[in-house]
Structures are given as structure tokens and as C-alpha cells.
Amino acid sequence: MDNSTSQTIKRFKEIREENHFTQSDFAKILQIKNSTADIERGKTKISGKVVARLLQEFSINPLWLFGESNQKKIRLYQNDVSPKVVTINSESNENIVLVNVKAAAGYPNHVQDLDWYQQLPAFDIPLPEYRNATYRGFQVEGDSMLPLLEPKEWVIGKAVNNLNEVSNNTVCVVVLEDSVVVKKIRKSEDNAEMTLISINTEYAPYTIMTHQIVELWEINSKLSFNIDANSDTTSLKQIQEAMIELTSEVRGLKAN
């Protein structure tokens, strides 16, 4: 067995183990009969069909698998930046989940974890501007967007499903594979790259590959409060009180 084949087998096994599959369970996902044991022993070559399944199910870069690239994962549909989870209230209507600075640190790791979302506060805004689309609230971290956005302010973002839907110089919440940032965006002509720009000129722009974007939210409004910088609980309580007051006012208008 040559070194390149040995490395490919090692990486194949790595995928199975990091996803906690037995050889038989992994075989079912890859649509292989019985088990992946023969592949891991080097007795059976990895077929094109298996490579395609690894890409579809685990976003595995075929070039990485065969030792031709250090980039382990690629996104099959690069322009897809839609929400991975949408939450609803007791009346089966979409609501607005609020992701504070502390929660944002773990957001990329829980982007498809429904139970995690259910632990976050969520509200409804009964205004026409917030109908017929998915919205999410994020708390701004740091001063990179001054003077437009203050640290600890809340922004409400409208879900972007495809990169083609959003224009250059739009301010967005960009959910990456390891972080959540609020930036003005500028796309390359082929949508392969995106430059993230801070309003505060003390922060230099930087460029990312668009396949690194997990979700994109176009900011259309913000909520500002006098909050205690040492208390996330206080800020969330203030938001809840403001939402309740807003809902009451809207219902009053409807009644009249």
C-alpha cells in the first residue's frame, strides 16, 4: 500500500469516527453493502459513488480525501446561505429568536440544533414589515460598526436564502463556520469571495471565501436600550418588556 492510499484510508476512517458511526452504520449512509471494513483495510478501493456520498452527506472535499488539498470541507451549494432552523410559536407562526453576544459564540456549532434554539428567547412583532419572511435578532459585539451600531445594540436581520438576493454595501449578520460578525458586505463578480467591511475605519476590511458562509441575515432594523454591560439577563428583560408594550399598542390600534 503506497503512502497516498494509506493517507486516503486514514482520512476515510477519520470521517467515520468523528461522526461516531460504526462501520456498518457508515456503510448504510454511503450505500455500501454490509460494512466499510474492507475499505479501511485497504482491500477495496473508494468508488466514485462513495466519494459523491461523502460530499453530499458530510461536505467532504474529494481533493482533501485524496491528499490533494488541506481544505477538508466544501459546500456543495455555495450560494445557499438560508437559515438552517426556523422556529415557530404556539400558533405555528414564525417568531424572532434573539441571539445575544454570549449565545453567538456557540451559534455556528448549533446552527442545526433545534433544542439549542428553544433555549433562546423569542418574540413576535405584529407589524407588516415583519411578515412573509424569516427574521432573527443578534446583539452587536464590539465597536467595529461605530457610529452606525453601538456595542451591545440589537439588530434584526431578514434571512437571505441565496447570495444573489443581497446587494453590495448591505449591512449583514454573517454567520461563518467559527464566528458571527456584523459587517458591510461586498461580493466578487463570481460570488466566490466576499469582502467584510467595518464602518469604523480603525478596522481593516478582510476577504473570505463564500463557501465559509453558513447563514446570511440582511439587517433592516435595530433595537437600542440603556443596558447594563455586565448583565445579559437585564437586556433581554428590557427587550421583552418593549415587545409586550409594542404588541399592546398595535392591538389597541386594531381595536380602534
C-alpha positions in Angstrom: 0.0 0.0 0.0 1.6 3.3 -1.1 1.6 6.4 1.1 -1.2 8.3 -0.7 -3.5 5.3 -0.5 -2.7 4.9 3.2 -3.5 8.6 3.8 -6.8 8.3 1.9 -7.8 5.3 4.1 -6.8 7.2 7.2 -8.9 10.2 6.2 -11.9 8.0 5.3 -11.8 6.4 8.7 -11.4 9.8 10.3 -14.7 10.9 8.8 -16.5 7.8 10.2 -15.0 8.1 13.7 -15.6 11.9 14.1 -19.2 11.3 13.3 -19.4 8.4 15.7 -20.6 5.8 13.2 -19.9 2.1 13.3 -18.6 0.5 10.1 -22.0 -1.0 9.3 -23.8 2.3 10.0 -21.4 4.2 7.9 -21.8 1.7 5.1 -25.6 2.3 5.1 -25.1 6.1 4.8 -22.6 5.6 1.9 -24.9 3.0 0.3 -22.3 0.2 0.6 -23.2 -3.4 1.3 -22.5 -4.7 4.8 -19.6 -2.7 6.2 -16.8 -0.2 5.4 -14.2 -2.6 6.9 -12.7 -3.7 3.6 -12.1 -0.1 2.6 -10.5 0.7 5.9 -8.2 -2.4 5.5 -7.2 -1.3 2.0 -8.8 -4.3 0.3 -11.5 -2.3 -1.5 -10.9 1.0 -3.3 -13.1 4.0 -2.6 -15.5 4.3 -5.6 -16.7 7.5 -7.2 -20.2 6.8 -5.8 -18.7 6.7 -2.2 -16.8 10.0 -2.9 -20.1 11.6 -4.1 -21.9 10.4 -1.0 -19.2 11.8 1.3 -19.6 15.2 -0.4 -23.4 15.1 -0.3 -23.7 13.9 3.3 -20.6 15.4 5.0 -19.5 18.2 2.7 -16.1 16.3 2.3 -13.8 17.8 -0.3 -12.7 15.0 -2.6 -9.3 16.7 -3.1 -8.8 16.6 0.7 -9.8 12.9 0.8 -7.1 12.0 -1.7 -4.4 14.2 -0.2 -4.5 17.0 -2.8 -5.9 19.8 -0.6 -5.8 20.9 3.0 -9.4 22.1 2.9 -11.4 19.3 4.4 -14.9 20.6 3.7 -16.6 22.4 0.9 -20.2 23.4 0.5 -22.0 21.7 -2.4 -24.3 24.7 -3.0 -22.1 27.7 -2.3 -24.9 30.3 -2.9 -27.2 28.7 -0.3 -27.0 30.9 2.9 -30.5 30.2 4.1 -31.4 29.6 7.8 -30.8 26.1 8.9 -33.5 26.2 11.6 -36.8 28.2 11.6 -38.6 28.5 14.9 -42.4 28.9 15.4 -44.6 29.9 18.3 -47.6 28.1 19.7 -49.8 29.4 16.9 -47.5 27.9 14.3 -46.3 31.3 13.2 -42.6 32.1 12.8 -41.1 34.1 15.6 -37.9 36.1 16.1 -35.1 34.3 18.0 -32.7 36.6 19.9 -29.0 35.7 19.8 -27.0 37.6 22.4 -23.3 38.0 22.3 -22.7 35.0 24.6 -25.0 32.8 22.5 -23.4 34.0 19.3 -20.1 32.4 20.4 -21.7 29.0 20.1 -24.1 29.7 17.3 -22.1 28.2 14.4 -21.8 24.9 16.4 -25.5 24.7 17.0 -26.8 26.1 13.7 -28.9 23.0 13.1 -29.7 22.1 16.7 -33.4 22.7 17.3 -33.1 22.1 21.0 -30.4 24.8 21.3 -32.7 27.4 19.6 -35.5 26.6 22.0 -33.4 27.8 24.9 -33.1 31.2 23.4 -35.7 34.0 23.9 -38.1 34.5 21.0 -40.7 37.2 20.2 -43.3 38.2 17.7 -43.6 41.7 16.2 -47.1 42.1 14.8 -46.2 44.7 12.2 -46.5 44.3 8.4 -42.7 44.9 8.0 -42.1 41.6 9.7 -44.4 39.4 7.7 -43.8 36.9 4.9 -40.1 36.4 5.8 -37.8 34.9 8.4 -36.2 37.3 10.9 -33.6 36.8 13.7 -32.2 39.2 16.3 -28.5 39.5 17.0 -26.6 41.5 19.6 -23.7 43.6 18.3 -20.3 42.8 19.7 -17.5 45.4 19.8 -17.2 48.8 18.2 -16.2 47.9 14.6 -19.6 49.2 13.3 -19.5 52.6 15.0 -21.1 55.1 14.6 -23.9 53.1 12.8 -24.2 50.4 15.5 -23.2 50.8 19.2 -21.7 47.9 21.1 -24.5 45.7 22.7 -27.2 47.1 20.5 -29.6 44.6 18.9 -30.1 44.3 15.2 -32.9 42.4 13.4 -31.9 40.6 10.2 -34.0 39.3 7.4 -33.0 35.9 6.2 -31.1 35.7 2.9 -31.6 32.4 1.1 -29.2 32.9 -1.8 -26.2 35.2 -2.2 -27.8 36.6 -5.4 -30.6 38.1 -3.3 -28.3 40.6 -1.4 -26.6 43.7 -2.9 -23.2 45.0 -2.3 -22.7 47.5 0.5 -25.6 46.0 2.5 -25.0 45.6 6.3 -25.5 42.0 7.3 -25.0 39.5 10.1 -22.6 37.0 8.6 -22.6 33.5 10.2 -19.3 31.8 9.5 -18.1 28.3 10.3 -16.5 29.6 13.5 -17.9 33.0 14.3 -20.8 35.5 13.9 -19.9 39.1 12.6 -21.8 42.2 11.7 -20.3 43.8 8.6 -21.0 45.7 5.4 -20.5 43.2 2.5 -19.0 43.4 -1.0 -19.2 40.3 -3.3 -16.8 39.4 -6.1 -18.3 39.2 -9.6 -18.4 35.4 -9.5 -19.7 35.3 -5.9 -16.7 33.2 -4.9 -15.4 35.7 -2.5 -16.8 38.3 -0.2 -15.1 41.3 1.5 -16.3 42.2 5.0 -16.1 45.9 5.8 -16.3 47.6 9.1 -17.8 51.1 9.4 -15.2 52.0 12.0 -12.1 52.8 9.9 -9.8 51.5 12.6 -10.7 48.0 11.4 -9.4 46.9 8.1 -11.6 45.1 5.6 -10.9 41.4 5.0 -11.9 38.9 2.4 -13.4 35.4 2.9 -14.5 32.6 0.5 -18.2 32.5 0.3 -18.3 28.8 0.9 -17.3 29.7 4.5 -20.7 31.5 5.0 -23.2 29.3 6.8 -26.1 31.9 7.0 -26.6 35.5 6.0 -29.0 37.9 7.5 -29.7 41.3 5.9 -30.1 43.9 8.7 -33.2 46.1 8.3 -33.7 47.5 11.8 -32.2 47.8 15.2 -33.3 47.9 18.9 -31.4 50.3 21.2 -31.6 50.1 25.0 -29.7 51.5 28.0 -28.4 48.2 29.2 -26.1 47.0 31.9 -22.9 45.9 30.2 -22.5 43.2 32.8 -25.9 41.7 32.5 -27.3 39.8 29.5 -30.4 39.0 31.6 -31.2 42.6 32.1 -31.0 43.5 28.4 -33.2 40.5 27.4 -35.8 41.6 30.0 -35.9 45.1 28.6 -36.4 43.7 25.1 -39.3 41.5 26.4 -40.9 44.5 28.1 -40.5 46.6 24.9 -42.0 43.9 22.8 -45.0 43.4 25.1 -45.6 47.2 25.1 -45.4 47.3 21.3 -47.8 44.4 20.9 -50.3 46.1 23.2 -50.1 49.3 21.3 -50.7 47.6 17.9 -53.7 45.6 19.3 -55.1 48.9 20.6 -54.8 50.4 17.2 -56.6 47.4 15.6 -59.4 47.7 18.2 -60.0 51.3 17.2 
